Amino acid sequence: MFDCHIHTEFSSDSKMKLVSSYERARELNMGLIVTDHMDLKYPDEGKFQFDVDRYFEEYYRLRNDYLLIGIELGLRTDCINENRMLVQKYPFDYVIGSVHVVDGVDIFQEGFYENREKKISYGHYLNFMFDCVKNGEFFDSLGHIDYVTRYSRYDDTELYYDEFSDLIDEILKIVAEREKAVELNTRRLDNKIAAQNMLNILKRFKELGGQVVTIGSDAHDTNSIGRNFEAAKEIVSMSGLRTVYFKERKIQFIK
């Protein structure tokens, strides 16, 4: 089993050392893919971007069968070519495509939700994701489709499939047609409602032709590596999908 989504000190929001994360993963008998944040044109200059040459200089010498080098790209409609060129230039094992910023606003910020009903803000988030996915064939797995639930300001923050099925289906269809993966992010799986919602989405992905899923903790510290993976494995089994990781941008099936 690989934890396919972790952040080290190259990410603006993490101080975790790669060696420490690798040691923890080996304690858990897991492999690891480091996927530090690269959000080009992030609204706060210099944040969530890093020197990719230095990243490979420091990390690639440590790469082995149980430690692979990836990246989490912030998807957005105004830097599609820049993202594409970045992943073509460097020998990443794995590329996650994630939406963190919508129309120049980090959805961590309260302003994204202010004076908007949940249906409007979540719909806007999903429409933006659709545009990014439609134009972004350069990633391997669509990251945390339910990311918006982490920071929204509503009494009920969940992203229910039934409530947004039309938009979610359009996103999943493209991912399935391109034979890409959807990520099951384990950060919220200790919440039973969140776990059920992700199961519903993954089942629908399977119905639409999807085949594979990656599992990632989104860890920013060593204690979070492998978090909720037993729950994740059960969800994947129930969805009918297969768990994979990527090496040299090629699918590797978990036996």
Helices and strands as residue ranges (DSSP letters): E 2-6, H 18-27, E 31-38, H 52-59, G 60-62, E 67-74, H 80-89, E 94-98, E 101-102, E 105-106, G 110-112, H 118-134, E 141-142, G 147-150, H 165-177, E 181-185, G 186-188, H 192-207, E 212-216, G 222-224, H 229-239, E 242-247, E 250-253
